Amino acid sequence: MKQAGRYEPYSYFQLMEVSLRELLVEKGVVTDDAIAGAMAAMRARGPERGAAMVAHAWLDPAYKARMLADGSRAAEELGFEVPGLRLIVVENTSQAHNVIVCTLCSCYPRMLLGLPPEWYKSRPYRSRVVREPRKVLAEFGTKISPKLKIRVHDSNADMRYMVLPLRPEGTEGWSEARLATLVTRDCLIGVAVPTLPKISKTRKSK
């Protein structure tokens, strides 16, 4: 595998992926073109689907309840498939803040958030956020009140987590589409919280 002008050996999981892919192609289960197309679609995907679910939940209490009860089914309600996985949505409240990790590798709800960021896959994040979550969040610029409990959720091969952040104050009357713009990938992982766009001093003075 070539990286930054040098060749490095494949990791165990990369070797497993290549071996499985080549076997499936050889057996005629899937084609190289189909795999390439699926990978391109995944690389192009961002957190818009997860953000849409959050915005819908902020405006529809009944949907929010269904989403917290069964995240996979709630995703499918909006036309987002979560094949073969259990999606668990955890809600931030005035008493608790949630953050997501995968301590073993990089399990992540890609179908809703797109590809995981490099830091999510890094060993320092995977090990430290479990031991010192408040400090790690502060390094992301997210300072959590000492009064709030921080809950760390560990994803695995069969189960994925997504955070339902608190709706920011000052968004009363906003449309669902506008609310969705406040929900970033990092908010859905739990290392950030939705915030209103800053108004420049020039605009304030007008």
MDTraj code that builds the backbone (N, CA, C; nanometers):
import mdtraj as md
import numpy as np

residues = "MET LYS GLN ALA GLY ARG TYR GLU PRO TYR SER TYR PHE GLN LEU MET GLU VAL SER LEU ARG GLU LEU LEU VAL GLU LYS GLY VAL VAL THR ASP ASP ALA ILE ALA GLY ALA MET ALA ALA MET ARG ALA ARG GLY PRO GLU ARG GLY ALA ALA MET VAL ALA HIS ALA TRP LEU ASP PRO ALA TYR LYS ALA ARG MET LEU ALA ASP GLY SER ARG ALA ALA GLU GLU LEU GLY PHE GLU VAL PRO GLY LEU ARG LEU ILE VAL VAL GLU ASN THR SER GLN ALA HIS ASN VAL ILE VAL CYS THR LEU CYS SER CYS TYR PRO ARG MET LEU LEU GLY LEU PRO PRO GLU TRP TYR LYS SER ARG PRO TYR ARG SER ARG VAL VAL ARG GLU PRO ARG LYS VAL LEU ALA GLU PHE GLY THR LYS ILE SER PRO LYS LEU LYS ILE ARG VAL HIS ASP SER ASN ALA ASP MET ARG TYR MET VAL LEU PRO LEU ARG PRO GLU GLY THR GLU GLY TRP SER GLU ALA ARG LEU ALA THR LEU VAL THR ARG ASP CYS LEU ILE GLY VAL ALA VAL PRO THR LEU PRO LYS ILE SER LYS THR ARG LYS SER LYS".split()
xyz = np.array([
    [0.0849, -0.1190, 0.0000],
    [0.0000, 0.0000, 0.0000],
    [0.0883, 0.1237, 0.0000],
    [0.0604, 0.2151, -0.0923],
    [0.1421, 0.3350, -0.1038],
    [0.0778, 0.4489, -0.0279],
    [0.1542, 0.5149, 0.0585],
    [0.1065, 0.6290, 0.1357],
    [0.2148, 0.7358, 0.1387],
    [0.1746, 0.8568, 0.0966],
    [0.2655, 0.9726, 0.1028],
    [0.4020, 0.9408, 0.0424],
    [0.4010, 0.8741, -0.0755],
    [0.5254, 0.8495, -0.1459],
    [0.6051, 0.7321, -0.0964],
    [0.5528, 0.6567, -0.0010],
    [0.6254, 0.5393, 0.0476],
    [0.5290, 0.4210, 0.0565],
    [0.5842, 0.3040, 0.0598],
    [0.5028, 0.1829, 0.0685],
    [0.5048, 0.1296, 0.2115],
    [0.3865, 0.0955, 0.2608],
    [0.3736, 0.0394, 0.3941],
    [0.2927, -0.0890, 0.3851],
    [0.3211, -0.1854, 0.4709],
    [0.2450, -0.3109, 0.4671],
    [0.1005, -0.2892, 0.5093],
    [0.0117, -0.3712, 0.4552],
    [-0.1285, -0.3642, 0.4940],
    [-0.1440, -0.4061, 0.6402],
    [-0.2413, -0.3456, 0.7062],
    [-0.2762, -0.3899, 0.8411],
    [-0.3565, -0.5194, 0.8304],
    [-0.3801, -0.5822, 0.9431],
    [-0.4582, -0.7071, 0.9446],
    [-0.5955, -0.6872, 0.8821],
    [-0.6644, -0.5780, 0.9213],
    [-0.7994, -0.5537, 0.8713],
    [-0.7994, -0.5179, 0.7231],
    [-0.6969, -0.4476, 0.6776],
    [-0.6872, -0.4171, 0.5350],
    [-0.6661, -0.5435, 0.4528],
    [-0.5838, -0.6345, 0.5041],
    [-0.5625, -0.7620, 0.4356],
    [-0.6920, -0.8432, 0.4297],
    [-0.7668, -0.8426, 0.5386],
    [-0.8936, -0.9147, 0.5409],
    [-0.9909, -0.8567, 0.4392],
    [-0.9947, -0.7234, 0.4291],
    [-1.0856, -0.6579, 0.3350],
    [-1.0493, -0.6914, 0.1912],
    [-0.9217, -0.6840, 0.1593],
    [-0.8763, -0.7144, 0.0232],
    [-0.9046, -0.8600, -0.0117],
    [-0.8767, -0.9491, 0.0811],
    [-0.8989, -1.0917, 0.0561],
    [-1.0457, -1.1224, 0.0339],
    [-1.1315, -1.0651, 0.1159],
    [-1.2753, -1.0888, 0.1023],
    [-1.3275, -1.0302, -0.0281],
    [-1.2825, -0.9106, -0.0601],
    [-1.3282, -0.8456, -0.1839],
    [-1.2877, -0.9277, -0.3060],
    [-1.1635, -0.9727, -0.3079],
    [-1.1172, -1.0511, -0.4227],
    [-1.1918, -1.1842, -0.4329],
    [-1.2240, -1.2438, -0.3195],
    [-1.2981, -1.3699, -0.3206],
    [-1.4395, -1.3504, -0.3742],
    [-1.5060, -1.2421, -0.3308],
    [-1.6416, -1.2149, -0.3773],
    [-1.6450, -1.1885, -0.5278],
    [-1.5440, -1.1177, -0.5773],
    [-1.5365, -1.0910, -0.7211],
    [-1.5108, -1.2216, -0.7968],
    [-1.4201, -1.3018, -0.7445],
    [-1.3871, -1.4291, -0.8099],
    [-1.5089, -1.5217, -0.8168],
    [-1.5918, -1.5215, -0.7114],
    [-1.7099, -1.6079, -0.7061],
    [-1.8277, -1.5499, -0.7839],
    [-1.8131, -1.4295, -0.8349],
    [-1.9196, -1.3680, -0.9120],
    [-2.0314, -1.3095, -0.8284],
    [-2.0087, -1.2938, -0.6977],
    [-2.1103, -1.2361, -0.6096],
    [-2.1257, -1.0873, -0.6367],
    [-2.0145, -1.0216, -0.6693],
    [-2.0151, -0.8786, -0.6958],
    [-1.9059, -0.8509, -0.7989],
    [-1.9154, -0.7351, -0.8640],
    [-1.8145, -0.6988, -0.9628],
    [-1.7252, -0.5870, -0.9103],
    [-1.6086, -0.5728, -0.9736],
    [-1.5190, -0.4635, -0.9352],
    [-1.5869, -0.3281, -0.9549],
    [-1.6639, -0.3153, -1.0646],
    [-1.7320, -0.1886, -1.0925],
    [-1.8350, -0.1565, -0.9837],
    [-1.9059, -0.2590, -0.9383],
    [-2.0061, -0.2374, -0.8339],
    [-1.9405, -0.1927, -0.7040],
    [-1.8278, -0.2554, -0.6711],
    [-1.7551, -0.2170, -0.5502],
    [-1.7035, -0.0743, -0.5621],
    [-1.6469, -0.0419, -0.6778],
    [-1.5933, 0.0929, -0.7000],
    [-1.7049, 0.1967, -0.6900],
    [-1.8219, 0.1654, -0.7459],
    [-1.9344, 0.2582, -0.7399],
    [-1.9826, 0.2791, -0.5979],
    [-1.9898, 0.1706, -0.5204],
    [-2.0340, 0.1813, -0.3811],
    [-1.9345, 0.2618, -0.2979],
    [-1.8052, 0.2406, -0.3226],
    [-1.7030, 0.3153, -0.2497],
    [-1.7067, 0.4631, -0.2848],
    [-1.7290, 0.4947, -0.4122],
    [-1.7372, 0.6351, -0.4539],
    [-1.8559, 0.7039, -0.3882],
    [-1.9684, 0.6317, -0.3826],
    [-2.0874, 0.6890, -0.3196],
    [-2.0638, 0.7129, -0.1708],
    [-1.9937, 0.6200, -0.1055],
    [-1.9661, 0.6352, 0.0365],
    [-1.8712, 0.7520, 0.0620],
    [-1.7697, 0.7660, -0.0236],
    [-1.6744, 0.8767, -0.0046],
    [-1.7408, 1.0117, -0.0242],
    [-1.8414, 1.0164, -0.1107],
    [-1.9096, 1.1422, -0.1386],
    [-2.0124, 1.1780, -0.0313],
    [-2.0467, 1.0805, 0.0533],
    [-2.1512, 1.1028, 0.1535],
    [-2.0958, 1.1764, 0.2735],
    [-2.1742, 1.2684, 0.3273],
    [-2.1386, 1.3393, 0.4482],
    [-2.2377, 1.3082, 0.5582],
    [-2.2458, 1.3943, 0.6594],
    [-2.3351, 1.3682, 0.7726],
    [-2.4782, 1.4163, 0.7515],
    [-2.5150, 1.4492, 0.6261],
    [-2.6457, 1.5089, 0.6008],
    [-2.7623, 1.4212, 0.6461],
    [-2.7488, 1.2894, 0.6309],
    [-2.8589, 1.2002, 0.6698],
    [-2.8787, 1.2006, 0.8209],
    [-2.7698, 1.1900, 0.8932],
    [-2.7808, 1.1968, 1.0388],
    [-2.8353, 1.3311, 1.0849],
    [-2.7900, 1.4383, 1.0211],
    [-2.8376, 1.5725, 1.0555],
    [-2.9875, 1.5861, 1.0286],
    [-3.0343, 1.5249, 0.9197],
    [-3.1769, 1.5299, 0.8869],
    [-3.2599, 1.4589, 0.9931],
    [-3.2092, 1.3469, 1.0431],
    [-3.2801, 1.2750, 1.1486],
    [-3.2897, 1.3597, 1.2748],
    [-3.1809, 1.4248, 1.3112],
    [-3.1796, 1.5080, 1.4311],
    [-3.2776, 1.6245, 1.4173],
    [-3.2727, 1.6957, 1.3056],
    [-3.3611, 1.8095, 1.2847],
    [-3.5079, 1.7662, 1.2893],
    [-3.5374, 1.6515, 1.2307],
    [-3.6744, 1.5996, 1.2318],
    [-3.7176, 1.5677, 1.3747],
    [-3.6264, 1.5105, 1.4521],
    [-3.6571, 1.4775, 1.5917],
    [-3.6782, 1.6031, 1.6755],
    [-3.6034, 1.7086, 1.6475],
    [-3.6206, 1.8337, 1.7217],
    [-3.7603, 1.8928, 1.7018],
    [-3.8180, 1.8685, 1.5849],
    [-3.9489, 1.9270, 1.5538],
    [-4.0653, 1.8316, 1.5776],
    [-4.0376, 1.7029, 1.5880],
    [-4.1448, 1.6035, 1.5984],
    [-4.1170, 1.5139, 1.7195],
    [-4.1792, 1.5432, 1.8339],
    [-4.1552, 1.4637, 1.9551],
    [-4.1874, 1.3152, 1.9385],
    [-4.2890, 1.2838, 1.8597],
    [-4.3251, 1.1433, 1.8392],
    [-4.2138, 1.0705, 1.7625],
    [-4.1599, 1.1376, 1.6611],
    [-4.0487, 1.0770, 1.5861],
    [-3.9265, 1.0622, 1.6764],
    [-3.9018, 1.1618, 1.7595],
    [-3.7880, 1.1552, 1.8527],
    [-3.7998, 1.0327, 1.9426],
    [-3.9192, 1.0081, 1.9942],
    [-3.9393, 0.8915, 2.0807],
    [-3.9127, 0.7622, 2.0048],
    [-3.9576, 0.7565, 1.8806],
    [-3.9336, 0.6361, 1.7997],
    [-3.7854, 0.6201, 1.7684],
    [-3.7167, 0.7319, 1.7462],
    [-3.5745, 0.7274, 1.7146],
    [-3.4935, 0.6771, 1.8341],
    [-3.5299, 0.7186, 1.9539],
    [-3.4590, 0.6739, 2.0728],
    [-3.4903, 0.5284, 2.1048],
    [-3.6082, 0.4828, 2.0630],
    [-3.6467, 0.3436, 2.0864],
    [-3.5841, 0.2487, 1.9852],
    [-3.5730, 0.2937, 1.8604],
    [-3.5196, 0.2084, 1.7531],
    [-3.4618, 0.2988, 1.6447],
    [-3.3328, 0.3262, 1.6538],
    [-3.2682, 0.4170, 1.5599],
    [-3.2715, 0.3672, 1.4173],
    [-3.2549, 0.2375, 1.3980],
    [-3.2541, 0.1818, 1.2626],
    [-3.3884, 0.2036, 1.1937],
    [-3.4957, 0.1743, 1.2650],
    [-3.6282, 0.1911, 1.2055],
    [-3.6584, 0.3391, 1.1803],
    [-3.6128, 0.4260, 1.2706],
    [-3.6357, 0.5695, 1.2526],
    [-3.5614, 0.6211, 1.1299],
    [-3.4413, 0.5683, 1.1061],
    [-3.3664, 0.6072, 0.9868],
    [-3.4419, 0.5637, 0.8613],
    [-3.4957, 0.4443, 0.8648],
    [-3.5687, 0.3926, 0.7494],
    [-3.6967, 0.4726, 0.7232],
    [-3.7558, 0.5289, 0.8273],
    [-3.8744, 0.6142, 0.8093],
    [-3.8450, 0.7301, 0.7154],
    [-3.7229, 0.7803, 0.7208],
    [-3.6838, 0.8931, 0.6366],
    [-3.6171, 0.8472, 0.5078],
    [-3.6206, 0.7168, 0.4828],
    [-3.5645, 0.6638, 0.3584],
    [-3.4167, 0.6324, 0.3644],
    [-3.3587, 0.6241, 0.4853],
    [-3.2163, 0.5955, 0.5011],
    [-3.1996, 0.4513, 0.5483],
    [-3.1380, 0.3681, 0.4677],
    [-3.1207, 0.2279, 0.5024],
    [-3.0049, 0.2091, 0.6005],
    [-3.0265, 0.1196, 0.6967],
    [-2.9221, 0.0808, 0.7915],
    [-2.9150, -0.0717, 0.7861],
    [-2.8596, -0.1276, 0.6788],
    [-2.8652, -0.2722, 0.6561],
    [-2.7813, -0.3535, 0.7536],
    [-2.8470, -0.4507, 0.8162],
    [-2.7755, -0.5473, 0.8989],
    [-2.7139, -0.4941, 1.0255],
    [-2.7509, -0.3737, 1.0678],
    [-2.6916, -0.3144, 1.1871],
    [-2.7996, -0.2618, 1.2805],
    [-2.7676, -0.2566, 1.4065],
    [-2.8557, -0.1946, 1.5044],
    [-2.8026, -0.0542, 1.5344],
    [-2.8827, 0.0456, 1.5038],
    [-2.8438, 0.1841, 1.5325],
    [-2.9088, 0.2270, 1.6628],
    [-2.8263, 0.2717, 1.7558],
    [-2.8752, 0.3225, 1.8837],
    [-2.8482, 0.4721, 1.8894],
    [-2.9525, 0.5493, 1.9118],
    [-2.9398, 0.6943, 1.9231],
    [-2.9448, 0.7311, 2.0711],
    [-2.8440, 0.8050, 2.1165],
    [-2.8354, 0.8456, 2.2568],
    [-2.8548, 0.9972, 2.2643],
    [-2.9366, 1.0392, 2.3590],
    [-2.9791, 1.1792, 2.3653],
    [-2.8985, 1.2588, 2.4679],
    [-2.8458, 1.3723, 2.4246],
    [-2.7879, 1.4666, 2.5187],
    [-2.9008, 1.5372, 2.5936],
    [-2.8814, 1.5570, 2.7226],
    [-2.9824, 1.6227, 2.8047],
    [-2.9151, 1.7278, 2.8919],
    [-2.9934, 1.7910, 2.9778],
    [-2.9376, 1.8905, 3.0696],
    [-2.8589, 1.8243, 3.1820],
    [-2.8641, 1.6893, 3.1883],
    [-2.7897, 1.6172, 3.2917],
    [-2.6733, 1.5354, 3.2367],
    [-2.6753, 1.5044, 3.1062],
    [-2.5726, 1.4147, 3.0532],
    [-2.5343, 1.4519, 2.9106],
    [-2.4072, 1.4262, 2.8786],
    [-2.3548, 1.4461, 2.7434],
    [-2.2975, 1.3130, 2.6967],
    [-2.3233, 1.2782, 2.5706],
    [-2.2801, 1.1507, 2.5162],
    [-2.1695, 1.1691, 2.4120],
    [-2.0794, 1.0726, 2.4060],
    [-1.9733, 1.0745, 2.3053],
    [-1.9514, 0.9313, 2.2572],
    [-1.9184, 0.9180, 2.1279],
    [-1.9086, 0.7871, 2.0635],
    [-1.7630, 0.7522, 2.0334],
    [-1.7326, 0.6232, 2.0440],
    [-1.5993, 0.5733, 2.0112],
    [-1.6131, 0.4289, 1.9660],
    [-1.5099, 0.3781, 1.9020],
    [-1.4977, 0.2341, 1.8774],
    [-1.3584, 0.1969, 1.9242],
    [-1.3481, 0.1330, 2.0389],
    [-1.2165, 0.1069, 2.0978],
    [-1.1388, -0.0004, 2.0226],
    [-1.2081, -0.0880, 1.9495],
    [-1.1394, -0.1967, 1.8804],
    [-1.0849, -0.1551, 1.7444],
    [-1.1649, -0.0800, 1.6674],
    [-1.1185, -0.0388, 1.5341],
    [-1.1789, 0.0973, 1.4999],
    [-1.2759, 0.1008, 1.4085],
    [-1.3368, 0.2294, 1.3730],
    [-1.4822, 0.2107, 1.3303],
    [-1.5550, 0.1216, 1.3993],
    [-1.6974, 0.1030, 1.3698],
    [-1.7701, 0.2358, 1.3863],
    [-1.8581, 0.2660, 1.2912],
    [-1.9084, 0.4036, 1.2772],
    [-2.0286, 0.3992, 1.1838],
    [-2.1344, 0.4772, 1.2070],
    [-2.2532, 0.4737, 1.1199],
    [-2.2296, 0.5437, 0.9860],
    [-2.1486, 0.4813, 0.9010],
    [-2.1095, 0.5427, 0.7738],
    [-2.2292, 0.5718, 0.6843],
    [-2.3317, 0.4883, 0.6927],
    [-2.4468, 0.5088, 0.6055],
    [-2.5205, 0.6393, 0.6383],
    [-2.4957, 0.6956, 0.7561],
    [-2.5612, 0.8194, 0.7971],
    [-2.4648, 0.9372, 0.8099],
    [-2.3371, 0.9079, 0.8343],
    [-2.2396, 1.0145, 0.8580],
    [-2.1287, 1.0202, 0.7539],
    [-2.1242, 0.9245, 0.6615],
    [-2.0139, 0.9196, 0.5669],
    [-1.8923, 0.8537, 0.6297],
    [-1.7764, 0.8738, 0.5714],
    [-1.6545, 0.8108, 0.6218],
    [-1.6105, 0.8745, 0.7540],
    [-1.5564, 0.7955, 0.8451],
    [-1.5111, 0.8519, 0.9730],
    [-1.3874, 0.9375, 0.9553],
    [-1.3725, 1.0407, 1.0373],
    [-1.2510, 1.1227, 1.0302],
    [-1.1300, 1.0433, 1.0784],
    [-1.0111, 1.0859, 1.0383],
    [-0.8898, 1.0147, 1.0757],
    [-0.8712, 1.0082, 1.2259],
    [-0.9051, 1.1169, 1.2978],
    [-0.8839, 1.1159, 1.4415],
    [-0.9718, 1.0122, 1.5114],
    [-1.0892, 0.9831, 1.4551],
    [-1.1786, 0.8836, 1.5156],
    [-1.1145, 0.7446, 1.5119],
    [-1.0355, 0.7193, 1.4071],
    [-0.9703, 0.5891, 1.3915],
    [-0.8371, 0.5805, 1.4659],
    [-0.7876, 0.6923, 1.5161],
    [-0.6549, 0.6941, 1.5770],
    [-0.6554, 0.6263, 1.7147],
    [-0.5437, 0.5655, 1.7475],
    [-0.5308, 0.4987, 1.8769],
    [-0.5425, 0.5966, 1.9947],
    [-0.4837, 0.7169, 1.9872],
    [-0.4973, 0.8089, 2.1000],
    [-0.6436, 0.8416, 2.1338],
    [-0.7249, 0.8705, 2.0309],
    [-0.8658, 0.9003, 2.0586],
    [-0.9359, 0.7778, 2.1168],
    [-0.9166, 0.6624, 2.0553],
    [-0.9864, 0.5410, 2.0959],
    [-0.9541, 0.5009, 2.2392],
    [-0.8335, 0.5279, 2.2831],
    [-0.7945, 0.4899, 2.4189],
    [-0.8232, 0.5999, 2.5207],
    [-0.7995, 0.7248, 2.4825],
    [-0.8106, 0.8332, 2.5806],
    [-0.9535, 0.8753, 2.6102],
    [-1.0413, 0.8718, 2.5086],
    [-1.1764, 0.9223, 2.5320],
    [-1.2514, 0.8350, 2.6329],
    [-1.2099, 0.7113, 2.6471],
    [-1.2714, 0.6225, 2.7462],
    [-1.2222, 0.6574, 2.8868],
    [-1.0940, 0.6918, 2.8978],
    [-1.0329, 0.7168, 3.0277],
    [-1.0506, 0.8596, 3.0764],
    [-1.0426, 0.9557, 2.9848],
    [-1.0491, 1.0965, 3.0221],
    [-1.1346, 1.1746, 2.9220],
    [-1.2634, 1.1411, 2.9108],
    [-1.3475, 1.2035, 2.8087],
    [-1.3587, 1.3550, 2.8220],
    [-1.3652, 1.4051, 2.9417],
    [-1.3811, 1.5500, 2.9602],
    [-1.2594, 1.6254, 2.9057],
    [-1.1426, 1.5711, 2.9282],
    [-1.0200, 1.6343, 2.8793],
    [-1.0124, 1.6271, 2.7269],
    [-1.0493, 1.5115, 2.6707],
    [-1.0469, 1.4962, 2.5246],
    [-1.1448, 1.5925, 2.4593],
    [-1.2647, 1.6050, 2.5154],
    [-1.3632, 1.6975, 2.4590],
    [-1.3139, 1.8412, 2.4658],
    [-1.2471, 1.8757, 2.5731],
    [-1.1929, 2.0113, 2.5861],
    [-1.0900, 2.0391, 2.4769],
    [-1.0146, 1.9362, 2.4370],
    [-0.9174, 1.9536, 2.3297],
    [-0.9854, 1.9767, 2.1951],
    [-1.1099, 1.9338, 2.1819],
    [-1.1888, 1.9623, 2.0624],
    [-1.2555, 2.1000, 2.0724],
    [-1.2381, 2.1674, 2.1855],
    [-1.3018, 2.2961, 2.2068],
    [-1.4393, 2.2855, 2.2688],
    [-1.4746, 2.1665, 2.3171],
    [-1.6064, 2.1435, 2.3761],
    [-1.5905, 2.1271, 2.5263],
    [-1.6244, 2.2304, 2.5995],
    [-1.6116, 2.2267, 2.7451],
    [-1.7468, 2.1901, 2.8057],
    [-1.7494, 2.0779, 2.8751],
    [-1.8709, 2.0265, 2.9354],
    [-1.8741, 2.0646, 3.0829],
    [-1.9864, 2.1157, 3.1276],
    [-2.0008, 2.1561, 3.2675],
    [-1.9700, 2.0397, 3.3614],
    [-1.9006, 2.0651, 3.4705],
    [-1.8734, 1.9588, 3.5685],
    [-2.0010, 1.8961, 3.6231],
    [-2.1123, 1.9693, 3.6128],
    [-2.2399, 1.9170, 3.6632],
    [-2.2974, 1.8086, 3.5724],
    [-2.2514, 1.8045, 3.4462],
    [-2.3016, 1.7062, 3.3513],
    [-2.2188, 1.5774, 3.3561],
    [-2.2889, 1.4674, 3.3506],
    [-2.2219, 1.3386, 3.3413],
    [-2.1883, 1.3123, 3.1953],
    [-2.0700, 1.2580, 3.1693],
    [-2.0314, 1.2230, 3.0326],
    [-2.0400, 1.0714, 3.0173],
    [-2.1167, 1.0288, 2.9177],
    [-2.1326, 0.8859, 2.8911],
    [-2.0612, 0.8524, 2.7607],
    [-1.9736, 0.7541, 2.7642],
    [-1.8977, 0.7104, 2.6468],
    [-1.9572, 0.5789, 2.5972],
    [-1.9913, 0.5740, 2.4686],
    [-2.0551, 0.4560, 2.4102],
    [-1.9610, 0.3926, 2.3088],
    [-1.9370, 0.2636, 2.3248],
    [-1.8410, 0.1902, 2.2432],
    [-1.9136, 0.1103, 2.1346],
    [-1.8940, 0.1495, 2.0089],
    [-1.9576, 0.0798, 1.8977],
    [-1.8887, -0.0543, 1.8725],
    [-1.9561, -0.1421, 1.7995],
    [-1.8948, -0.2680, 1.7616],
    [-1.9445, -0.3114, 1.6244],
    [-1.9095, -0.4312, 1.5821],
    [-1.9390, -0.4761, 1.4463],
    [-2.0876, -0.4846, 1.4167],
    [-2.1692, -0.5057, 1.5190],
    [-2.3134, -0.5228, 1.4985],
    [-2.3956, -0.4023, 1.5409],
    [-2.3343, -0.3083, 1.6084],
    [-2.4091, -0.2000, 1.6695],
    [-2.3360, -0.0674, 1.6486],
    [-2.4108, 0.0330, 1.6095],
    [-2.3560, 0.1669, 1.5906],
    [-2.4335, 0.2660, 1.6776],
    [-2.3635, 0.3698, 1.7226],
    [-2.4264, 0.4750, 1.8020],
    [-2.4271, 0.6070, 1.7240],
    [-2.5239, 0.6908, 1.7550],
    [-2.5288, 0.8271, 1.7029],
    [-2.5868, 0.9158, 1.8114],
    [-2.5320, 1.0350, 1.8263],
    [-2.5770, 1.1273, 1.9309],
    [-2.6907, 1.2149, 1.8788],
    [-2.7930, 1.2316, 1.9616],
    [-2.8980, 1.3304, 1.9381],
    [-2.8650, 1.4507, 2.0257],
    [-2.8053, 1.5556, 1.9689],
    [-2.7639, 1.6703, 2.0503],
    [-2.8825, 1.7555, 2.0932],
    [-2.8575, 1.8412, 2.1903],
    [-2.9596, 1.9355, 2.2343],
    [-2.9816, 2.0422, 2.1270],
    [-3.1054, 2.0798, 2.1100],
    [-3.1368, 2.1864, 2.0154],
    [-3.0924, 2.3207, 2.0734],
    [-3.0172, 2.3991, 1.9988],
    [-2.9697, 2.5276, 2.0515],
    [-3.0849, 2.6249, 2.0781],
    [-3.0681, 2.7049, 2.1796],
    [-3.1653, 2.8109, 2.2063],
    [-3.1570, 2.9149, 2.0947],
    [-3.2682, 2.9813, 2.0706],
    [-3.2709, 3.0835, 1.9660],
    [-3.3061, 3.0309, 1.8292],
    [-3.3508, 2.9053, 1.8220],
    [-3.3859, 2.8468, 1.6919],
    [-3.5371, 2.8261, 1.6787],
    [-3.6130, 2.8918, 1.7646],
    [-3.7577, 2.8802, 1.7568],
    [-3.8071, 2.9308, 1.6207],
    [-3.8960, 2.8550, 1.5585],
    [-3.9508, 2.8958, 1.4296],
    [-3.8658, 2.8582, 1.3105],
    [-3.7506, 2.7963, 1.3344],
    [-3.6645, 2.7563, 1.2232],
    [-3.7259, 2.6378, 1.1492],
    [-3.7004, 2.6306, 1.0194],
    [-3.7458, 2.5173, 0.9403],
    [-3.6574, 2.3965, 0.9682],
    [-3.7055, 2.2805, 0.9296],
    [-3.6284, 2.1578, 0.9488],
    [-3.4971, 2.1627, 0.8708],
    [-3.5026, 2.2139, 0.7493],
    [-3.3814, 2.2217, 0.6673],
    [-3.2785, 2.3155, 0.7303],
    [-3.3256, 2.4255, 0.7856],
    [-3.2335, 2.5203, 0.8473],
    [-3.1724, 2.4623, 0.9753],
    [-3.2525, 2.3920, 1.0533],
    [-3.2010, 2.3292, 1.1744],
    [-3.0928, 2.2268, 1.1414],
    [-3.1133, 2.1541, 1.0326],
    [-3.0169, 2.0503, 0.9943],
    [-2.8792, 2.1082, 0.9655],
    [-2.8729, 2.2341, 0.9230],
    [-2.7427, 2.2948, 0.8924],
    [-2.6579, 2.3158, 1.0173],
    [-2.7200, 2.3115, 1.1347],
    [-2.6464, 2.3305, 1.2593],
    [-2.5809, 2.2016, 1.3086],
    [-2.6233, 2.0880, 1.2515],
    [-2.5795, 1.9578, 1.3016],
    [-2.4611, 1.9076, 1.2191],
    [-2.3439, 1.9125, 1.2764],
    [-2.2228, 1.8686, 1.2072],
    [-2.1926, 1.7220, 1.2396],
    [-2.0988, 1.6672, 1.1660],
    [-2.0528, 1.5314, 1.1937],
    [-2.0057, 1.5183, 1.3375],
    [-1.9277, 1.6171, 1.3845],
    [-1.8732, 1.6095, 1.5192],
    [-1.9830, 1.6144, 1.6253],
    [-2.0927, 1.6854, 1.5965],
    [-2.2064, 1.6865, 1.6892],
    [-2.2672, 1.5477, 1.7011],
    [-2.2733, 1.4755, 1.5894],
    [-2.3337, 1.3425, 1.5872],
    [-2.2442, 1.2384, 1.6532],
    [-2.1145, 1.2666, 1.6622],
    [-2.0213, 1.1801, 1.7350],
    [-2.0189, 1.2196, 1.8824],
    [-2.0431, 1.3473, 1.9099],
    [-2.0479, 1.3940, 2.0475],
    [-1.9282, 1.4742, 2.0922],
    [-1.8347, 1.5036, 2.0007],
    [-1.7180, 1.5827, 2.0395],
    [-1.7440, 1.7320, 2.0196],
    [-1.8627, 1.7666, 1.9716],
    [-1.9019, 1.9063, 1.9545],
    [-2.0512, 1.9171, 1.9834],
    [-2.0982, 2.0394, 1.9959],
    [-2.2408, 2.0650, 2.0162],
    [-2.2864, 2.1675, 1.9124],
    [-2.4126, 2.1610, 1.8689],
    [-2.4603, 2.2586, 1.7701],
    [-2.4574, 2.4006, 1.8260],
    [-2.4123, 2.4924, 1.7445],
    [-2.4085, 2.6331, 1.7843],
    [-2.4634, 2.7189, 1.6717],
    [-2.5153, 2.8333, 1.7077],
    [-2.5660, 2.9266, 1.6074],
    [-2.4497, 2.9941, 1.5360],
    [-2.4664, 3.0250, 1.4085],
    [-2.3602, 3.0951, 1.3356],
    [-2.3299, 3.2290, 1.4006],
    [-2.2028, 3.2638, 1.4060],
    [-2.1632, 3.3920, 1.4634],
    [-2.1972, 3.5054, 1.3673],
    [-2.2520, 3.6126, 1.4200],
    [-2.2864, 3.7290, 1.3398],
    [-2.1687, 3.8271, 1.3479],
    [-2.1210, 3.8675, 1.2324],
    [-2.0047, 3.9576, 1.2306],
    [-2.0387, 4.0920, 1.2908],
    [-1.9367, 4.1627, 1.3384],
    [-1.9581, 4.2951, 1.3961],
    [-2.0169, 4.3917, 1.2939],
    [-1.9785, 4.3746, 1.1675],
    [-2.0306, 4.4619, 1.0638],
    [-2.1805, 4.4455, 1.0499],
    [-2.2281, 4.3217, 1.0518],
    [-2.3714, 4.2959, 1.0392],
    [-2.4441, 4.3447, 1.1620],
    [-2.3827, 4.3292, 1.2809],
    [-2.4478, 4.3747, 1.4036],
    [-2.4685, 4.5250, 1.4025],
    [-2.3721, 4.5971, 1.3457],
    [-2.3781, 4.7425, 1.3488],
    [-2.4809, 4.8010, 1.2536],
    [-2.5272, 4.7197, 1.1587],
    [-2.6234, 4.7705, 1.0608],
    [-2.7643, 4.7735, 1.1175],
])
top = md.Topology()
chain = top.add_chain()
for i, resn in enumerate(residues, 1):
    res = top.add_residue(resn, chain, resSeq=i)
    for name in ("N", "CA", "C"):
        top.add_atom(name, md.element.get_by_symbol(name[0]), res)
traj = md.Trajectory(xyz[None], top)
